[in-house]
């Protein structure tokens, strides 16, 4: 699934230069002038093609072909961004920079291509009524929590005592917590769901009522004092059935199924790459056959 995690800004730049170089025969347009000589659009296109061409063109072909058949709404993209913001909290902007995204819009474009591939791939996946019901039965809505992480049980007990005596959670988190990502924000971990935290933390957090503070909880990271701030409601099955069915199908996806879906979509779109040097980028390498006799 990592194939769709490519840089769309680079891809757009490569193809954009290609379009410019072919428009009106102005293939020798100068983009940089120097005393040592000029750099033309053709030269820049060839340089970018050599470095990024295969990945960038593959990405743009996928997006062009899939967007013609499948729709990704602004609501879906905004939901993805909101989920990520909830999970990362104050670290969202830092994460954008760390992974090379210019801004939210840049991230949305990556999500858009991923969701397009996802929708194309689940077209071939089935989900039975029993599977959907089982998924719903085990489904846990997201919760929002904060914690204070310390190295030893003695310190954890001291922190818990101060909380019981009326100490403010956010102040004690800033003073004691060894988790720098959340300590500066009063211990806030944002929203999270099953599988996103270590098992001991998850089990303890989901067992708490809203605003309840846990006893010290030991994990591989140390000792946690946890407080659940909010819990999302688990809606009736019929209201969530469509969403649950989608999630069951997505859970069955793997790289091979996604690749098969892409091959199907590209074949149906009759893709013809005109640039000879990029002609074979969509072909999967043939599997090697053994020569030994059985």
N, C-alpha and C positions, 0 to 999 in steps of 0.2 A: 504493500500500500504506500510505500515511501515514494513511488514514482510520481505521485501527484504533489509531493512536497518540494517542487522545484521553484526557482525564482521567476515569477511571472513578469517582473519588471525587466529582467534580462531578456526574457523571451520576446516581450513586446518590442524591445529595442532592436533586436536582431531582425525581426520580421518588418518592423517599421523602416529600417534602413534598406531592406530589400525592396520594399514598395517604392521608396524614394529613388533608388538607383534605376528603377525600370520606368519611372514616370517620364513621358515625353522625351526619352532618349538622353536625359541629362545624367547619364551614369558617371560622368567625370566631375560632378559638382564638388567643389572644394569645401571641406568642413573645417580645415585648419590651414593657415598660411604661416610659413616660417622662411627665414633666409636660407635655410638648408634645403628647402623644398616643401611642396604642399602635400596634404593628406586628403584624398578624395573619399566620397561616400563608398565607392567600390572597395577601396582599400580598407576602410573601417568595417564594412560589411564582411569582407573576407576574413579579417582578423577576428571579429566577434564570432563568425561562423566556425572558425577553427577551434575556438576556445569553448564556446557555449552552444554551437549550432544544433547538434544532435538532440540534446536534452531540451533546448528551448523550442525547437520545431516540433518535437514529439508532444510537448506540453500544449502548444497552441493548437495542434491538430486535434488532440483529445478534446480540448475545450470547445473548439469550433464545431466538431461533429456532434458531441454530446449535447451542447446547448441548443442544437436544432431540434432535438427530440425530447429533452427533459428540462423541466423548469425548476430553478432554485429561486425562491422568493427572498425579498429583503428581510422578511420576518424570520425565515430560517437562518439566514446569515447573522442577523442581529442576535438571535437566540444563542447561536454558537459563541459569539463574542461575549454575550452576557454571562454564559456559563463559565467561560474562561476567566472573566473578570471576577466572578464570585469565588472561583477556586483560588486564584492568585492574589486577590485583594490588592493591597498597595504595591505588590510586586509586578503587577501587570505591565506597566510601562518599561520596567527593567527587563522583563522577559522579552518584550518586543525587540529591544535593542540587542539583547544577548543572542537572539536567533536571527538577526539581520533584517527585521521588518522595519520599513520606514515609518509606518503608522498603522492605524486600525484598518484603513482601506486596503493597504497592501496585504494584511493578514486575511481580510475578507476574500480577496481574490484567490488565495491559496485554499481557503475553506470552500469556495465556490467550486473549484475544480474537483476537490475531494468529494464533495457531495454529489456532483454530477456523476462521477465514477461509481459512487456508492449506489445511486439510484439505478444506474444502468446494470450493475452487477446483481442486485437483489431481484431483478426481473426474472432471473433463472432459479431463484431460491424459493423453496416452499416452506411454510410453517403450518403445522397442524393445530387444530383447536386445543388438543391436549398440551402441546408445547407452549402455546401462548398462555394458557391457563396456569401452567406450572411456573412460567416466567413471572406472571402476575403474583402468584402466591408467595414467591420468594423475593419479590421486588420490595425494596425499601426506599422511600422518598429521601431526598437529600436533607441534611441537617446543617445548621450553621453553629459553629462552636468556637470557643477560645480555650487556650491552655497555658499553663506555666510549666515549663520543662526544667527540671533540676537534675543534678548528677546522682544524688544519694537520697535514701529514704528519710534520713534524719532531717535534711533540709526541706523535703517535701512535707513532712509532718509539721514543721515550723510554719511553712507557708499556709498550710490548711488551717492551722490554729489561728493565724492572723486573719484569714478570711472569715472564719467562724465568729471572730470578735468584731467584725464589721469593716475590716480592711477592704479597700477598693481593688477589685480584680486587676484592672488595667494598670494601676500603680505598682502592684506587687509583681506583675508580669514584667514591667520595665526594669524593676529592681533585681529580680531573681532569675528570670527565664534565660536559659542558655540557647534558646532558639532565636537567633538574630532576625530571621525573616518575619516572625510574628511578635517578638518582644516589643519592638518599636511601635507596634500598633495595638498595644494592650493585650497581646496574646491572640488576637483575632486570626482565625484560620480560614475564614470565609465559608462558603458552602462546599460540601463534599458528600459523596455517596459511597456505597459499598465498594470495597476493593481499593480505595484511594489512600487509606491509612493502614498502618500496621495492625494486625488482627486484634491485639490486646486493646489498643486505643479505640478501634472501631466498635468492638463489643461493649466496652465501658460507656462510650459516648451514646450509642443507640439505646442503652438501658436507662439513661437519665431522662428525667422530665425537664421541660423548659425551665431554665434558670437554676436548676439544681446543680450543685457542685459535688464532684466526685471525691472519694478518698484517693490517696496516691495510687496511681496505676503504673505498674512496671512494664517497660518495653525495652527493646534493644537500644533505644536512644537515651534511656534514663527513667526518671519518674515524672509522671504527668499529673497535674491537677486540672481537671477538665470541667468546663461549664458549657452546657448547650444553651444557645441563645434563641434559636428558632427551629421549628420543624415544619417541613412541608407536609400537606395532607395527602394521604393515599386515597385517591378517588375510587368510586365503584368500578368494577371490572368493565362494564359496558362502555363507560366513558373513556377508559384507557386502552380498550382492546386494540384499536388501530395502532396506537403508539407501541404497545407491547408486541404486536405482530411484526412491526418494522424492526424493533430491537432484536427479536428472535432471528430474523433473517440476516441482519447485520452481524450478529454473533457467529453466523455460519460462514461468513466470508473469509477468504484467505487470498494470498497473492495469486495463486493459480486461477481461482474463480474470477478475480478481477481482470487478470490478463485475458482469459477466455472471453469475457464480456467485451473488452476493448477490441479484440480481434473481430468479434461479431459485428460490432458497431462500425469499425473501420471498413470492413468488407461491404457492408450495406451502403456505406457512404461513397464507395468507389473512389477512394483516395488515390491521387496520382501526383507524386512528388516530382516536380520539374527539374530541380537542381540535381544534377547527376551525382555530385559529391555527397548528397544527403539522401540519395535514392533508397538505400536499404535500411534506414533507421528504424522502421517499424517491424522488420522481420526478426523473429526470435532465432537465436543461434540453434542450428540443428544438433540434436543429441548425438553424441559419439556412439558408434556401434562397436561392440567387441568382436574380435576375430577368433577367439578361442572356441573350439568345438565343445559342446556339452557331452 
